[in-house]
Amino acid sequence: TMLSRVSSSLITTSRFSLGAPVACRAFSSAPQQKHRVTLFPGDGIGPEITESMIKVFEAAKIPIEWEPHLIGTEAATKTGVLISNEALDSVVRNKLALKGPLTTPIGKGHKSLNLTMRQALGLYANVRPAKSLVGVKTPYQDVDVVVIRENTEGEYSGLEHQVVPGVVESLKVITRTASTRIARYAFEYAKSHKRTKVSAVHKANIMKMSDGLFLQCIREVAAEYPEIEYNEVIVDACCMQLVRAPHNFDVLV
């Protein structure tokens, strides 16, 4: 999930040649095994904030060997593709990657780069914690909510076509396999993190078949976790309640 969540933990391309691993200093003077991590600097401010990120890693003396790869708009300019098979293979090989913000050219026929990586690497669960920080004053204190989003289908299916000139159709695909998988992930997350409640967020009142299947799958999984409270909430009401009473939620899927 780090591929879809980390936006600033990168190394800048201006300091290191792409493809050549760059080693951080180890924790101590004693030799330690370094962890090789795939590195995607990203677009826009990505290379700039990378400079700060790498200083943090160096100050912590974390034994990392970076394997930088160029992806995104700069890569498309040079190679014609947003992300190469070599870059994807690097993630599969290293099993860990950090990426910066990525930009997909708008209206030019390119598939979303984040979506491409999610589908190619099986990154189906996007885990987004929202937690109050000590010393930071906000309208609500002690907020601790985790949103778990399915990354590979639904509105993220990326399937669109033009029916006739002036009419475009976008397909929302929901499958039992993906719905059950994300539901089980949510309940296993709640169980392992000692959470007590899982809320399914949906639009089944309008999308009765697609979101209806989604809910059916979650209910089946929820029955396997009787120790965890389960409820369902329509997305419109969920958004309102998150603003007015965020403490009503624990894990949302």
C-alpha positions as CSV (number, residue, x, y, z in Angstrom):
1,T,0.0,0.0,0.0
2,M,2.9,2.3,0.4
3,L,3.0,2.9,-3.4
4,S,-0.4,4.6,-3.2
5,R,0.0,6.3,0.1
6,V,3.5,7.8,0.3
7,S,3.8,11.1,-1.6
8,S,7.0,12.6,-0.2
9,S,9.4,9.8,0.8
10,L,11.6,9.9,-2.3
11,I,15.1,10.7,-3.5
12,T,15.7,13.4,-6.1
13,T,16.8,12.6,-9.6
14,S,19.1,15.6,-9.6
15,R,21.4,14.0,-7.0
16,F,21.5,10.4,-8.3
17,S,21.7,8.8,-11.7
18,L,18.6,6.7,-12.4
19,G,19.2,3.0,-12.2
20,A,22.2,3.2,-10.0
21,P,21.5,2.2,-6.4
22,V,22.3,4.8,-3.8
23,A,23.2,3.7,-0.3
24,C,22.2,5.5,2.9
25,R,24.6,5.4,5.9
26,A,24.0,2.4,8.2
27,F,22.7,2.6,11.8
28,S,26.1,2.2,13.2
29,S,29.7,1.6,12.1
30,A,29.1,-2.1,12.1
31,P,28.2,-3.5,8.7
32,Q,24.5,-4.1,8.3
33,Q,22.4,-5.6,5.6
34,K,20.9,-2.9,3.4
35,H,17.3,-3.0,2.2
36,R,16.9,-2.2,-1.5
37,V,13.9,0.0,-2.1
38,T,12.5,1.1,-5.5
39,L,12.4,4.8,-5.8
40,F,10.0,6.9,-7.9
41,P,10.7,10.6,-7.6
42,G,7.5,11.6,-9.3
43,D,6.4,14.9,-11.0
44,G,6.0,18.5,-9.9
45,I,7.3,19.0,-6.4
46,G,8.3,15.3,-6.2
47,P,12.0,15.7,-6.9
48,E,12.2,18.8,-4.7
49,I,10.6,17.3,-1.6
50,T,12.8,14.2,-2.2
51,E,15.8,16.2,-1.2
52,S,14.3,16.8,2.3
53,M,13.1,13.2,2.6
54,I,16.5,11.7,2.0
55,K,18.1,13.9,4.6
56,V,15.6,12.4,7.1
57,F,16.7,8.9,6.2
58,E,20.3,9.8,6.4
59,A,19.9,11.4,9.8
60,A,18.2,8.3,11.0
61,K,21.0,6.2,9.6
62,I,18.6,3.8,7.9
63,P,20.4,1.1,5.9
64,I,18.6,1.6,2.6
65,E,19.9,1.1,-0.9
66,W,17.8,3.1,-3.3
67,E,17.0,1.9,-6.8
68,P,15.7,5.0,-8.6
69,H,13.4,4.7,-11.7
70,L,12.0,7.5,-13.8
71,I,8.2,7.3,-14.2
72,G,5.5,9.9,-14.9
73,T,5.3,12.8,-17.3
74,E,9.1,13.2,-17.6
75,A,9.4,9.5,-18.5
76,A,6.6,9.9,-21.1
77,T,8.5,12.8,-22.6
78,K,11.7,10.8,-23.0
79,T,10.4,7.3,-23.7
80,G,6.7,7.6,-24.7
81,V,5.4,5.6,-21.8
82,L,4.5,6.7,-18.3
83,I,5.9,3.7,-16.6
84,S,8.1,1.0,-18.0
85,N,8.0,-2.8,-17.3
86,E,11.5,-2.4,-15.8
87,A,10.1,0.0,-13.2
88,L,7.3,-2.4,-12.3
89,D,9.6,-5.4,-12.2
90,S,11.8,-3.4,-9.8
91,V,8.9,-3.1,-7.3
92,V,8.0,-6.8,-7.7
93,R,11.7,-7.7,-7.1
94,N,12.3,-5.4,-4.1
95,K,8.8,-5.7,-2.6
96,L,9.0,-2.2,-1.3
97,A,8.8,1.2,-3.1
98,L,8.4,4.9,-2.3
99,K,6.9,7.3,-4.7
100,G,6.4,11.0,-5.1
101,P,3.3,12.8,-6.5
102,L,2.5,11.5,-10.0
103,T,0.8,13.4,-12.8
104,T,-1.2,11.8,-15.6
105,P,-1.6,14.0,-18.7
106,I,-5.2,15.1,-18.9
107,G,-7.2,14.4,-22.0
108,K,-4.3,12.8,-23.9
109,G,-5.4,9.2,-23.8
110,H,-3.1,8.1,-21.0
111,K,-4.4,5.8,-18.3
112,S,-4.0,7.0,-14.7
113,L,-0.5,6.1,-13.6
114,N,-1.6,5.4,-10.0
115,L,-4.4,3.1,-11.4
116,T,-1.9,1.4,-13.7
117,M,0.4,0.6,-10.7
118,R,-2.5,-0.5,-8.5
119,Q,-3.8,-3.0,-11.1
120,A,-0.4,-4.2,-12.2
121,L,0.9,-4.8,-8.7
122,G,-2.3,-5.9,-7.1
123,L,-2.4,-2.9,-4.7
124,Y,-6.1,-3.3,-4.0
125,A,-6.3,-1.8,-0.5
126,N,-5.8,1.9,0.0
127,V,-5.5,2.5,3.8
128,R,-6.0,6.1,4.9
129,P,-5.8,6.8,8.7
130,A,-7.1,10.1,10.0
131,K,-5.9,10.7,13.5
132,S,-5.8,13.8,15.8
133,L,-2.3,15.1,16.5
134,V,-1.4,16.1,20.1
135,G,-1.0,19.9,20.3
136,V,-2.9,20.6,17.1
137,K,-6.2,22.3,17.8
138,T,-9.1,21.3,15.6
139,P,-12.9,21.4,16.0
140,Y,-12.8,17.8,17.2
141,Q,-10.2,16.1,19.4
142,D,-9.3,12.4,19.7
143,V,-10.4,11.6,16.1
144,D,-9.1,8.2,15.1
145,V,-10.6,6.9,11.9
146,V,-9.3,4.6,9.2
147,V,-10.6,4.6,5.7
148,I,-10.0,1.4,3.6
149,R,-10.8,1.9,-0.1
150,E,-10.9,-0.7,-2.9
151,N,-8.4,0.5,-5.4
152,T,-8.8,-1.6,-8.6
153,E,-12.5,-1.5,-9.6
154,G,-15.7,0.4,-9.1
155,E,-15.1,4.0,-10.3
156,Y,-11.4,3.0,-10.6
157,S,-12.0,0.4,-13.3
158,G,-10.8,2.9,-15.8
159,L,-13.2,1.6,-18.5
160,E,-14.8,4.3,-20.7
161,H,-15.9,4.6,-24.3
162,Q,-17.8,6.9,-26.6
163,V,-21.2,5.4,-27.5
164,V,-21.9,8.0,-30.2
165,P,-20.4,11.5,-30.7
166,G,-21.4,13.6,-27.7
167,V,-22.3,10.5,-25.5
168,V,-19.6,8.9,-23.3
169,E,-20.2,5.9,-21.1
170,S,-18.1,5.1,-18.0
171,L,-18.4,1.6,-16.6
172,K,-18.4,0.8,-12.9
173,V,-17.3,-2.8,-12.4
174,I,-18.0,-4.6,-9.1
175,T,-17.0,-8.2,-8.6
176,R,-17.6,-10.7,-5.8
177,T,-13.9,-11.5,-5.7
178,A,-12.7,-8.0,-5.2
179,S,-15.5,-7.1,-2.8
180,T,-14.9,-10.1,-0.6
181,R,-11.2,-9.4,-0.6
182,I,-11.4,-5.8,0.5
183,A,-14.1,-6.7,3.1
184,R,-11.8,-9.4,4.6
185,Y,-8.9,-7.0,4.6
186,A,-11.0,-4.4,6.5
187,F,-12.1,-6.9,9.2
188,E,-8.6,-8.4,9.5
189,Y,-7.2,-4.9,9.9
190,A,-9.8,-4.1,12.5
191,K,-9.0,-7.3,14.4
192,S,-5.2,-6.9,14.3
193,H,-5.3,-3.3,15.3
194,K,-7.8,-3.9,18.1
195,R,-10.6,-1.9,16.4
196,T,-14.2,-2.5,17.4
197,K,-16.3,-1.4,14.5
198,V,-16.4,-1.6,10.7
199,S,-18.7,0.5,8.6
200,A,-19.6,-0.3,5.0
201,V,-20.0,2.9,2.9
202,H,-22.1,2.5,-0.2
203,K,-24.6,3.9,-2.7
204,A,-26.8,0.8,-2.9
205,N,-30.0,2.9,-2.7
206,I,-29.2,4.0,-6.3
207,M,-26.8,1.5,-7.6
208,K,-28.8,-1.5,-6.4
209,M,-27.0,-4.2,-8.3
210,S,-23.3,-3.1,-8.1
211,D,-23.2,-1.7,-4.6
212,G,-25.8,-4.3,-3.7
213,L,-23.3,-7.0,-4.5
214,F,-20.6,-5.1,-2.6
215,L,-22.8,-5.0,0.5
216,Q,-23.8,-8.7,0.2
217,C,-20.1,-9.7,0.2
218,I,-19.3,-7.5,3.2
219,R,-22.2,-9.0,5.1
220,E,-21.0,-12.5,4.5
221,V,-17.5,-11.6,5.7
222,A,-18.9,-9.7,8.7
223,A,-20.7,-12.8,9.9
224,E,-17.2,-14.4,10.4
225,Y,-16.2,-11.7,12.9
226,P,-19.0,-11.5,15.5
227,E,-16.7,-9.7,17.9
228,I,-16.5,-6.7,15.6
229,E,-19.6,-4.4,15.3
230,Y,-20.8,-3.9,11.7
231,N,-23.1,-1.3,10.2
232,E,-23.8,0.2,6.8
233,V,-24.1,3.9,5.8
234,I,-25.0,5.6,2.6
235,V,-22.1,7.6,1.4
236,D,-24.0,11.0,1.5
237,A,-24.9,10.5,5.1
238,C,-21.4,9.2,5.9
239,C,-19.8,12.4,4.6
240,M,-22.2,14.5,6.8
241,Q,-21.5,12.4,9.9
242,L,-17.8,12.5,9.4
243,V,-18.0,16.2,9.6
244,R,-20.4,16.4,12.4
245,A,-19.6,13.4,14.5
246,P,-16.4,11.7,13.4
247,H,-16.2,9.7,16.7
248,N,-19.1,7.6,15.4
249,F,-16.7,5.8,13.1
250,D,-13.8,3.5,13.5
251,V,-12.9,1.6,10.3
252,L,-14.7,2.5,7.1
253,V,-14.6,0.4,3.9
